[in-house]
């Protein structure tokens, strides 16, 4: 599960959130970051996916663990 934060200068020509039609069988699921509570609900829907955050810069990408996990639910 890859969460992508919304960027202020986002354009439709640089979209990062794409998914296959059948999310239940997808190996990777992309989602917009909506805040810790909403993100946790989505993580609960896909418990077998490791939550990550993709930070997209002008000329860089940074993939890291989702920062808002409780210690007990971290994988």
C-alpha positions as CSV (number, residue, x, y, z in Angstrom):
1,X,0.0,0.0,0.0
2,X,1.6,3.2,-1.2
3,X,0.1,6.5,0.1
4,X,0.9,9.6,-1.9
5,X,0.5,13.0,-0.2
6,X,-1.3,15.7,-2.2
7,X,1.1,18.3,-3.5
8,X,0.1,22.0,-3.8
9,X,1.5,22.2,-7.4
10,X,-0.1,18.9,-8.5
11,X,-1.0,18.7,-12.1
12,X,-3.1,16.0,-13.8
13,X,-0.2,15.3,-16.1
14,X,1.9,14.0,-13.2
15,X,-0.4,11.6,-11.6
16,X,1.0,8.9,-9.2
17,X,-2.2,7.2,-7.9
18,X,-3.2,4.5,-10.4
19,X,-4.7,1.1,-9.5
20,X,-5.8,-2.0,-11.4
21,X,-9.6,-2.6,-11.5
22,X,-9.5,-5.5,-9.1
23,X,-7.9,-4.0,-5.9
24,X,-8.4,-7.2,-3.9
25,X,-5.8,-9.0,-6.1
26,X,-3.4,-6.1,-6.6
27,X,0.1,-6.5,-5.3
28,X,0.5,-2.8,-4.9
29,X,-2.4,-0.4,-4.0
30,X,-1.9,3.4,-4.4
31,X,-4.0,5.9,-2.4
32,X,-4.0,9.6,-1.6
33,X,-3.0,10.4,2.0
34,X,-6.2,11.6,3.8
35,X,-4.9,11.8,7.3
36,X,-4.0,9.1,10.0
37,X,-7.6,8.1,10.8
38,X,-8.8,7.6,7.2
39,X,-5.5,6.0,6.2
40,X,-5.7,3.6,9.1
41,X,-9.2,2.5,7.9
42,X,-7.8,1.9,4.4
43,X,-4.9,-0.1,5.9
44,X,-7.3,-2.2,7.8
45,X,-9.1,-3.0,4.5
46,X,-5.7,-4.3,3.1
47,X,-4.0,-5.9,6.1
48,X,-1.6,-7.9,4.0
49,X,-0.1,-4.8,2.4
50,X,2.8,-2.9,4.0
51,X,2.0,0.8,4.3
52,X,4.5,3.1,2.7
53,X,4.5,6.8,1.7
54,X,5.8,8.0,-1.6
55,X,7.0,11.6,-1.5
56,X,7.3,13.1,-4.9
57,X,9.6,16.1,-5.4
58,X,10.5,18.2,-8.5
59,X,13.3,15.8,-9.4
60,X,13.2,13.2,-6.6
61,X,11.2,10.4,-5.2
62,X,11.4,9.2,-1.6
63,X,9.7,5.9,-0.5
64,X,9.5,5.3,3.3
65,X,7.5,3.6,5.9
66,X,4.2,5.1,6.8
67,X,5.0,7.4,9.8
68,X,1.7,7.3,11.7
69,X,1.6,3.6,12.7
70,X,1.3,2.6,16.3
71,X,4.2,0.4,17.4
72,X,1.9,-2.6,17.8
73,X,0.6,-2.5,14.2
74,X,4.0,-1.8,12.5
75,X,5.2,-4.5,10.1
